[in-house]
């Protein structure tokens, strides 16, 4: 699981993001200096993370 999160989100806190890692040890967490709309604020960087993540997962047997 790829988790991208705005570290400054007032509604969904960083603790909530880290909960994904506890539930799924293989998850990949990336915190951005962004708010609730991290994708809009960091679209190019998040898009690249998505492409890299998919490439790694599709190449892994």
C-alpha positions as semicolon CSV with decimal commas, in nm:
position;residue;x (nm);y (nm);z (nm)
1;X;0,000;0,000;0,000
2;X;0,126;0,345;-0,090
3;X;0,019;0,610;0,158
4;X;0,078;0,977;0,081
5;X;-0,026;1,224;0,347
6;X;-0,029;1,593;0,416
7;X;0,158;1,638;0,743
8;X;-0,032;1,960;0,811
9;X;-0,380;1,819;0,753
10;X;-0,601;1,942;1,038
11;X;-0,856;1,663;0,987
12;X;-0,647;1,352;0,918
13;X;-0,346;1,360;1,146
14;X;-0,005;1,204;1,099
15;X;-0,098;0,951;1,367
16;X;-0,371;0,828;1,134
17;X;-0,120;0,787;0,854
18;X;0,114;0,590;1,076
19;X;-0,173;0,358;1,170
20;X;-0,158;0,219;0,816
21;X;0,200;0,113;0,879
22;X;0,098;-0,069;1,195
23;X;-0,180;-0,251;1,011
24;X;0,026;-0,333;0,705
25;X;0,399;-0,354;0,769
26;X;0,482;-0,349;0,399
27;X;0,304;-0,019;0,343
28;X;0,504;0,275;0,221
29;X;0,434;0,610;0,391
30;X;0,532;0,947;0,251
31;X;0,454;1,262;0,447
32;X;0,441;1,591;0,260
33;X;0,457;1,946;0,390
34;X;0,101;1,993;0,276
35;X;-0,248;2,022;0,416
36;X;-0,569;1,833;0,352
37;X;-0,535;1,861;-0,026
38;X;-0,186;1,715;-0,054
39;X;-0,246;1,580;-0,403
40;X;-0,332;1,923;-0,536
41;X;-0,036;2,080;-0,357
42;X;0,220;1,813;-0,448
43;X;0,079;1,652;-0,763
44;X;0,407;1,604;-0,957
45;X;0,592;1,450;-0,661
46;X;0,300;1,226;-0,564
47;X;0,247;1,122;-0,924
48;X;0,611;1,016;-0,948
49;X;0,580;0,819;-0,622
50;X;0,278;0,640;-0,768
51;X;0,460;0,551;-1,088
52;X;0,767;0,429;-0,897
53;X;0,552;0,226;-0,658
54;X;0,359;0,060;-0,939
55;X;0,676;-0,016;-1,132
56;X;0,831;-0,184;-0,827
57;X;0,516;-0,382;-0,750
58;X;0,458;-0,493;-1,108
59;X;0,821;-0,599;-1,147
60;X;0,818;-0,803;-0,824
61;X;0,704;-1,162;-0,872
